[in-house]
Amino acid sequence: MTVPYRRVVRRLAVPLAMALLLPGCSFFGASANENERIVLVDYHYDQFANMFARYFPNHLTVRQGDTAVFRQAWNGEAHTVTFGTMIDTIGKPVWAYLDKDQQAPQDVLNGTAQAAQAIPFMVGQDNVVHQNGAQPCYLDGGIPPTDPNTPCPKRAQPAFTGRQVFYSSGFIPYQGTDRDNTFRVPIASNAAPGTYHFICLFHGPGMNGSLTVVAKGAAIPSQADVNAKAQAQIDQFARPLASTFNDAKKGRYPVKLNAPYKFVFAGYGSPAEQDVHGYGSVSEFLPKKVDIRVGDTLRWLVVADQHNMAFHVPSYFPEFSVAKDGTVTWNPQAVGPVASVALPQSQNSGPGPPPKEVTPQITDGGTYDGSHFISSGLGGGGAADIGYALTFTKPGTYAYACLIHPQMVGTVIVH
């Protein structure tokens, strides 16, 4: 048997040196007025649950005095929109390629690695939120705080001039605030005409875009034109994922798997899904419903992105929260194990060719009787090389979910 492999990079705080790189439901809409243009951040795809770490379209043109509106589709993974001369300068050798929709050579990517360490990414490799990247930051000079626990000085959001050292939305909230799922960037009337780059501090520079500012009064693409470009990019981006996912439903997988037992895929991907401006994956359990017998052990093989398997989830379970003082917290129960040993991260989730075959490393979560909240913790992220197992001891119907991706749900029926 074979399984998919997508050449993913580490989702959280990926260094710049590793930047890699079907019509969906409507998420567009007319802009509020002629002086606004809307960019989509992620996207709700209608053929499968998903995570698209990409801006649609990845390039936007606005005029001095206009407003660029970034509208987020919440699929469970955090996003930021982060500009600044720091981003433009550090990534300059790479932007020369990405602006042409070309992949930068590996030596160019490697050459940016040292400088990229100055960027305050939102989450560390330990899955702990860094406040210097998670909170809004608008700096005219200097550099962002180097202490992960120290946010930038608080100030009202200024208009974007193109001259700020750092200009970041921070974590874009998805509930409970007056700026849910939206980041508005007013362009200063004296903004310097030119092209400016932005990245996501959660997914890293692999999720990138650019904004061109032109003189006030200049002709620019209409919102309808922007929407058409975004939809075309969504179609192209989703196509290989949809194709591979449909193949998987028919039992066809592109990488050999040594797994002589009953299993469920947790997530899915495609080796053909490569885009220099972002990356994405399928957030589904496959199959979504499984029948087993008391005493059976069920295994989940995590593919393409990091996921967890959680049963008996509390009725109210916020993934991220923003305190009154602006502190952003990632619920430790959403990422860490609960009443279980931890699911490890894949060591094969970086760039490179697909493996020819995979033997999964299975983490035994023990027995489960449906009486309590249990979660594997966030892990995997490669070519099905990381798995999780539970042995069910009582009959019943057990609903479960990935605590990171809210649309990713499944059912185990124990007879």
N, C-alpha and C positions, 0 to 999 in steps of 0.2 A: 504494500500500500504506500501511497505517496501523499505528501502534504505540501501546502504552499510555503513559500519563503519570500518575504519582501525585504529588500535591503533597507532596513529602518535605522535611524539613529536614535540615541537615547532621547526620550521625550523631554526629560526635565533638565533644563540648564545645559543643553548640548553646546559644546564649544564651537566657535566659528569655523575652526579648521575642519569640522565634520559636517558643515553645511552641504547637503546633498541636493545632492541633487544639484447620456441617458437622461435625459431630462428629469429633473426632480420637482418637488413641490415648490410652489411659488413662495419666495421669501422677499421678493422685490416690492417695489411700490414707488410711486412718483415722489420726488423730493418735495419738501414742504414749499420751496420756492425756487426760482430760477438761479438763486445764488448758493444753492446747496447741491452737493453731489454725494451719493451714498456708495460705500464699499461694504461688502459682506465679509464678516469674520466668521469662518467656519460656515456650515450649511446643513440644513435638515434635508437629507435625501429620502425620497419616498419609497425606494425599492428595498432598502435595508437600513437598519440602524447603523450609524457611522460616526467617525471623527475625521473631519477634514481640517488639518492644520494648514490652512491656506487663506489668503485674502482673495476675494473675487470682486472685481478684477484685481490683478496684482499691481496694476498701474492706473493712476488717476491724474487728470489734469484739472486744475482749478485756477481761478484768478485771484489777484490781490483783493482782499475784502470779502471773498467767498468763505464758505464753511464746508470742510470735508467731514462727513458723518460716517463713522464706523459702526455698523450694526451687527451685533453678535448673535449667532445661533448657539444656544447653550446645549452642548452635547456632553457635558461633564468634565471637560478639560479646560483649564483656565487659559485666558488669553490676555495679552497686553498689546498696545500699539505704541511703539517706542521709536522716536526720532532723535536727532541731535547730531551736532558736528562730530561727537565721539563715534557714533554709529557710521556716519559717512566716511570718516577718516580711517577708522580701523578696518572697515570693509572695502576700502577703495580698490585694492587689487581684484577683489572678488566681484564687486559691482560691475566692473568693466566687462565681465562675462555675463552675469545675470541680467544686466540691462538689455542684452542681446538674446536673452532666453537660452543661453549656453551654459553648460556645466564648466566651472573653473577647473583647471588642471590640479592634480593633487598637490603639486609642489607650491602652487599659489595658495591653496587652502592651508597647507602646513605653515606657510610663511606668516599667516595671520594669527596663529595659535597663541603666541605669547602676548600680543597686544589685546587679544580678546579676553584675557583674564581680568581686565579692568572693567568689563561690563558686569553690572550687578544683576545676574539672573535671578528669577523669582523664587526658585526652589533648588536646594542643594541635592546632591546625590543621595543624601539621607532622607529625602522627602520632607524636610523641614523648610517652612517658608522663610525666605530672606526678606526682611522688611525694606531693605534698601532697593529691592527690585519690585516688591509687591505693592508698595504704596506709590501714589502719584508723585512725580518728580519733575520740577521745572527749574532748571539751572541756567542762568545766563553766563556763568563762568565757573571755574574750578572743576571738580569731579564729584560724582556721587560718593556718599560715604562708603568706606571700605569695610566697615563693621556690618555684617549681615543683619544685626539686630537694630541698627540705627537707620531710620528712614531719612529721606531728604527733608530739609526744613519745609514746614507747611506754608503754602501761599496760595492765593487765588490763581486759577489757571489763566495764564496770559495768552494773548494771541500768538500764533506761531509766526516767527520772523525768518526762520531758516538760519538764524545765528545763535540760537540757544545751544549750549553744550549738550544738554540732556532735556528731552521733552517727552514724558512718558505718562500714559494713562494709569500705569500700575494695573493691578488686577481689575478687570472689568466685571463688576458684580452682576449676578444674574437674578437676584431677588433682594427685597428689603431696603432699597435705596432709591434716591431720585435720579440715579443715572444707570439704572439697570439695563444691561445689554447694549449700551450705547456710549460711544466716546466721540464728542464733537470737537473738532479742531478748527477754531476760527483763524482764518489767514489774515495776518496784519495787512493794513493798507500799504505799508512800506516794506512788506516782505520782499526779500531779494529774489528776483526771478531765477529759477533754476530747478534742478531735480534733487529731491531729498529722499533718503531711504529709511524704511522703518522695518522693525522686526518684532517678534513676540518674545518676551523675556521668559516665558514658560517653556515654549517649544524650541527656543533658540533661533539662530539666524537661518536655519533651514526653512523657517516660515518667514517670508520676506516680501516686501513690496516697495513701490516708489511713488512719490508724489511730485508732479511738476507744477510749479507756480509760474503763471504768465501774467502779463500786465493787465490791470483792470480795464475792462472793455474789450479785451481780446475774445475772439470766437473760440469756444471749447466744445467738446462733445456734450450732447444733451444727456439727461438722465436716462432716456430711452436707449441711447447709444451705449451708455455705460452698462445698463442692464443686459443688453444684447451681448456685449463682450463678456460680462460675468457669466451669463448662461452658457455661452460657448465654452468657456474655460471649465465650468462645472461639468458639462457633458464630457469633455475630453478627459478630465481628471477622474471621473467616476467610472468611465467605460471599462478599464481593465479590472477594477475591483468587482464590478457587476458581472463581468464575464467569468472571472475565476470563482466568484461566489456561486453563480448558477451551475458551474461545473461541479463544485463541491457537493451541491445538493443531489447531483447525479452520481456521486461517488468517484469523481475524477479529480486527482490531486497531482501537482507537478513535482513533488519531491518524495522520495522513498522514505517510508516510516516503519520502523521496527516496533510495532505495538500490538502484540497478539492478545488483546483484551478489549472489552467494551469501553468506549470512551466518547467524550463530547469535546468538540473544538470550542475553546473559549476565545472568540475573536477570529478574524481571518484577514488575509491580505493577498497581494499579487506581486510576483516578481517583475511584472511589466509596469507596475505603477511607479513611475519615476517622473518627477517634476522638479525643476530647479527652484521653484518658488514655494514648495510645500510638500506635505506628505499626508497620507490618509490611510484608514483601515476600516474594516467592517466590525461593528460592535454587536455581534450576535453570538448566541450559543447555538451550535449546530451538532445534532438536532436540538430543537428548542424543548421538546418533550421526550422523556426517556422512561421506559418501563423496566423495572428490575424486581428482584425478589428479596425478601428479608434475608439478611446475611451477605448479600452481594456487595461487592466493592465497585464503585463507579469512579472513573478517572476523567479528569479534564486536562486537555493539552492546550496550553496558552500559545496563541499565534499572533505575530505581527505587532501587537501593542501589549502594554502591561494591563492585566486585568486581575480581579479577584472573584472568588465564589463565596457568597454570603447567604446564609439561611436565617430565617426568623429575624429579619431586620426590623429594628424599632420603627414605629409608625412615623415618627418625625426624625429625619436623619439628614441634617444639613451637611453638605460636603465641605463647603467653604463658608466662613463667616467673617464679617468685618465689624470690629468693635467701634464704639463711639469715638475712640481716639485714633481710628484708622488702622489699627493693627489687624492684619489679615492672618487667619488661622486655617490650616487644612486639617480637618477633623482626623485626629490620629487613628480613630477606629475605621476611617475610610481607606486608609493606606496600610496600616499595620495589621497584624493578625489579631483575631479575637477568639479566645478559647481554642487556639490551634497553634501548631508550629508554623513558622513563617515560610511563605513561598519565596524561593530565591529569584533573583533577576537572571535573565538569560545572559550568558557570556558571548552569545552569537548574534547580538542585535545591532552590530555596527555595520558600516559599509563593507561591501565585498561580494563575491559571487555566491550564489546559493550552494548549500551543502548538497552532496549527492544523496546522502541518506542520513536519517536522524534516529537515534535511540533516546527516547525521553527519559529525563531524570525525574522520578516521581517522588513527591513529598507526601508522606502518609499523615493525613489529618486525623486519623483514629476512627472511632465509631461515632455515630450520630443517631439520636432517637427523636429529633424534632422538638425537644423541650426547651431549647435555649438558642440565643444568638451565637452564631459561629461564622468566622470569616477566615479565609486563607491568607489574607493580606495581599497587597499589590505585588505582583511578580511576573515572571516570564518576559515576553517581549521579542522573542526570536522565532525560530522555525519549528515550533512545537517541541522544542528540546526540554521545556520545563512543564511539569504536570503536577496535579494535585489529586489526592484520592480520599474518599470517605466510604466507610462501610456502614450501611443502614441497618438498624437493629429492630425497627418497628414499622408495621405497615402504615401507609398514609400517603397523602399527596403533599409534596413539599415544594413550595415556590422558593426560588432563589434569584439572586441578582448580582451584577457587578456594581459595587458601590461607587465606582468612578464614572460609569457610563449609564445614566438613568434609564435608557431605553433597552438596556441589555438584560433581559430576564429569561428565565427558564423554569421548567417544572420536572421534578423527579417523582414518579408514581411507584411506590413500593408495595408490592403484593405479598 
